[in-house]
Amino acid sequence: MEMRKLSPAGGCVTVSIPIDDLRERGLVDEDGDLVGDHWAKVESLDEDDEGDYRLELVSP
């Protein structure tokens, strides 16, 4: 799944993920709405803060 865009969101940054990929995983319905509650875990992969991150979708 590729990442496409970072956007400012009230003191945070959001990450855009292709909706078709989320739909294939059952996280988004045909209307583009999230199905249930889902979280994403984001962690830095670098101790040197070089900007490498991993995003993991987590379902309850």
Short mmCIF file of the C-alpha atoms (twelve columns), coordinates in Angstrom:
data_MODEL
# 
_entry.id   MODEL 
# 
loop_
_atom_site.group_PDB 
_atom_site.id 
_atom_site.type_symbol 
_atom_site.label_atom_id 
_atom_site.label_alt_id 
_atom_site.label_comp_id 
_atom_site.label_asym_id 
_atom_site.label_seq_id 
_atom_site.Cartn_x 
_atom_site.Cartn_y 
_atom_site.Cartn_z 
_atom_site.pdbx_PDB_model_num 
ATOM 1  C CA . MET A 1  0.000   0.000  0.000  1 
ATOM 2  C CA . GLU A 2  1.587   3.294  -0.995 1 
ATOM 3  C CA . MET A 3  1.323   6.560  0.901  1 
ATOM 4  C CA . ARG A 4  0.386   9.616  -1.087 1 
ATOM 5  C CA . LYS A 5  0.148   12.788 0.963  1 
ATOM 6  C CA . LEU A 6  0.768   14.414 4.331  1 
ATOM 7  C CA . SER A 7  -1.722  17.143 5.272  1 
ATOM 8  C CA . PRO A 8  -1.952  19.507 8.261  1 
ATOM 9  C CA . ALA A 9  -4.922  18.806 10.553 1 
ATOM 10 C CA . GLY A 10 -5.274  21.040 13.622 1 
ATOM 11 C CA . GLY A 11 -1.855  20.603 15.222 1 
ATOM 12 C CA . CYS A 12 -1.337  17.122 13.726 1 
ATOM 13 C CA . VAL A 13 -0.458  15.680 10.350 1 
ATOM 14 C CA . THR A 14 -2.691  13.237 8.483  1 
ATOM 15 C CA . VAL A 15 -1.561  10.592 5.995  1 
ATOM 16 C CA . SER A 16 -3.623  9.806  2.903  1 
ATOM 17 C CA . ILE A 17 -3.922  6.120  2.021  1 
ATOM 18 C CA . PRO A 18 -5.501  4.903  -1.230 1 
ATOM 19 C CA . ILE A 19 -9.159  4.152  -0.418 1 
ATOM 20 C CA . ASP A 20 -9.299  1.174  -2.795 1 
ATOM 21 C CA . ASP A 21 -6.577  -0.564 -0.755 1 
ATOM 22 C CA . LEU A 22 -8.569  0.000  2.430  1 
ATOM 23 C CA . ARG A 23 -11.749 -1.210 0.731  1 
ATOM 24 C CA . GLU A 24 -9.994  -4.453 -0.324 1 
ATOM 25 C CA . ARG A 25 -9.074  -5.049 3.334  1 
ATOM 26 C CA . GLY A 26 -12.661 -4.503 4.477  1 
ATOM 27 C CA . LEU A 27 -11.881 -1.301 6.379  1 
ATOM 28 C CA . VAL A 28 -13.934 0.967  4.111  1 
ATOM 29 C CA . ASP A 29 -17.385 0.345  2.606  1 
ATOM 30 C CA . GLU A 30 -18.517 1.034  -0.971 1 
ATOM 31 C CA . ASP A 31 -19.411 4.647  -0.035 1 
ATOM 32 C CA . GLY A 32 -15.882 5.304  1.268  1 
ATOM 33 C CA . ASP A 33 -16.893 5.297  4.942  1 
ATOM 34 C CA . LEU A 34 -14.858 3.491  7.598  1 
ATOM 35 C CA . VAL A 35 -16.434 0.241  8.775  1 
ATOM 36 C CA . GLY A 36 -16.241 0.105  12.578 1 
ATOM 37 C CA . ASP A 37 -13.400 1.519  14.678 1 
ATOM 38 C CA . HIS A 38 -9.858  1.256  13.372 1 
ATOM 39 C CA . TRP A 39 -6.555  2.653  14.535 1 
ATOM 40 C CA . ALA A 40 -3.153  3.090  12.940 1 
ATOM 41 C CA . LYS A 41 0.138   2.653  14.770 1 
ATOM 42 C CA . VAL A 42 2.952   4.864  13.469 1 
ATOM 43 C CA . GLU A 43 6.500   4.405  14.652 1 
ATOM 44 C CA . SER A 44 9.862   5.871  13.710 1 
ATOM 45 C CA . LEU A 45 12.306  3.365  12.264 1 
ATOM 46 C CA . ASP A 46 15.318  5.607  12.790 1 
ATOM 47 C CA . GLU A 47 17.086  6.556  15.970 1 
ATOM 48 C CA . ASP A 48 18.625  9.439  13.970 1 
ATOM 49 C CA . ASP A 49 15.220  10.941 12.990 1 
ATOM 50 C CA . GLU A 50 15.909  10.562 9.279  1 
ATOM 51 C CA . GLY A 51 12.206  10.435 8.465  1 
ATOM 52 C CA . ASP A 52 11.568  6.712  8.006  1 
ATOM 53 C CA . TYR A 53 8.285   5.566  9.536  1 
ATOM 54 C CA . ARG A 54 6.174   2.426  9.566  1 
ATOM 55 C CA . LEU A 55 2.375   2.564  9.554  1 
ATOM 56 C CA . GLU A 56 0.457   -0.453 10.817 1 
ATOM 57 C CA . LEU A 57 -3.332  -0.607 10.562 1 
ATOM 58 C CA . VAL A 58 -4.761  -2.012 13.787 1 
ATOM 59 C CA . SER A 59 -8.327  -3.278 14.119 1 
ATOM 60 C CA . PRO A 60 -9.889  -3.801 17.541 1 
# 
